[in-house]
Amino acid sequence: MAENKKDISGVIENIAFATDKLQSTYPIGKIAIIIELSHQKFIEAQFDLDMYSESTDQFKIDISDVEVIFIKENTLKPQEEVKQEPPKKNFFKKLSSVLFSKKSS
């Protein structure tokens, strides 16, 4: 049992080290870390952190104002690529005609 506590404190220590490094690299802004685990490792992490719930696919802990989010594998679905249209060629022509056109009085 003591060995288990030692292992989880080492895990939390490593996560805390990572959050500290991220905060010093990006001091302004909100930081969140997502850790995707296999089903078995996810359940183990829940038990280790006293956060077990049979009905959840994710849980989070806060370490020094950094959200560390644990999710089961395949929880995140790949998003479709967003296709950007290239700017219209006539954009500058239209802009110049609006800016430099004579206003009728």
C-alpha positions in Angstrom: 0.0 0.0 0.0 2.8 2.4 0.9 4.4 1.6 -2.5 1.2 2.6 -4.3 1.1 6.0 -2.5 4.7 6.5 -3.4 4.0 5.8 -7.1 1.0 8.2 -7.2 2.9 11.0 -5.4 5.7 10.6 -8.0 3.1 10.9 -10.8 1.6 14.0 -9.3 5.1 15.4 -8.7 5.9 14.9 -12.4 2.6 16.5 -13.5 3.3 19.4 -11.1 6.8 19.8 -12.6 5.3 19.9 -16.2 2.7 22.5 -15.1 5.3 24.7 -13.5 7.4 24.6 -16.7 4.4 25.5 -18.9 3.5 28.4 -16.6 7.0 29.8 -16.7 7.0 29.4 -20.5 3.6 30.9 -21.0 2.9 33.2 -17.9 -0.1 34.8 -19.5 -3.0 32.7 -20.5 -4.9 29.6 -19.4 -3.2 26.3 -19.6 -4.8 22.9 -19.7 -3.2 19.5 -20.2 -5.2 16.6 -21.6 -4.0 13.1 -20.8 -5.6 10.3 -22.9 -5.4 6.9 -21.2 -6.5 3.4 -22.1 -9.6 2.2 -20.3 -7.6 0.3 -17.7 -5.1 3.1 -17.0 -8.0 5.6 -16.8 -9.7 3.6 -14.1 -6.4 3.1 -12.2 -5.8 6.9 -12.4 -9.4 7.5 -11.0 -8.7 5.2 -8.1 -5.3 6.6 -7.4 -6.6 10.1 -7.2 -9.8 9.1 -5.3 -12.0 10.3 -8.1 -13.6 7.0 -9.3 -16.9 7.2 -11.1 -18.2 4.5 -13.3 -20.2 6.8 -15.4 -17.6 9.3 -16.6 -15.2 9.4 -19.5 -13.1 12.2 -18.1 -12.1 14.0 -14.9 -9.8 16.8 -14.0 -7.6 18.0 -11.3 -6.2 21.5 -10.8 -2.5 21.9 -10.0 -1.3 25.5 -9.5 -4.1 26.9 -11.7 -3.5 24.5 -14.5 -6.3 22.1 -15.4 -5.0 18.5 -15.9 -7.8 16.6 -17.7 -7.8 12.8 -17.9 -9.8 11.2 -20.6 -10.5 7.7 -21.8 -8.9 6.8 -25.1 -11.2 7.5 -28.1 -13.1 10.1 -26.2 -12.0 12.9 -28.5 -13.3 12.5 -32.0 -11.2 13.8 -34.9 -12.6 17.0 -36.2 -13.1 17.6 -39.9 -10.6 19.8 -41.5 -11.7 23.4 -41.9 -11.2 24.5 -45.5 -10.2 28.1 -46.0 -11.0 29.8 -49.2 -8.2 31.8 -50.7 -8.9 35.5 -50.7 -10.7 36.7 -53.7 -8.5 38.3 -56.4 -10.9 41.2 -56.8 -10.6 42.2 -53.1 -8.0 44.9 -53.7 -9.9 46.2 -56.8 -13.1 46.5 -54.8 -11.3 48.1 -51.9 -9.6 50.7 -54.0 -12.8 51.5 -55.9 -14.6 52.1 -52.6 -11.7 54.2 -51.1 -10.9 56.3 -54.1 -14.3 56.7 -55.7 -15.7 60.2 -55.9 -18.8 60.7 -53.9 -21.7 62.3 -55.7 -22.9 65.4 -54.0 
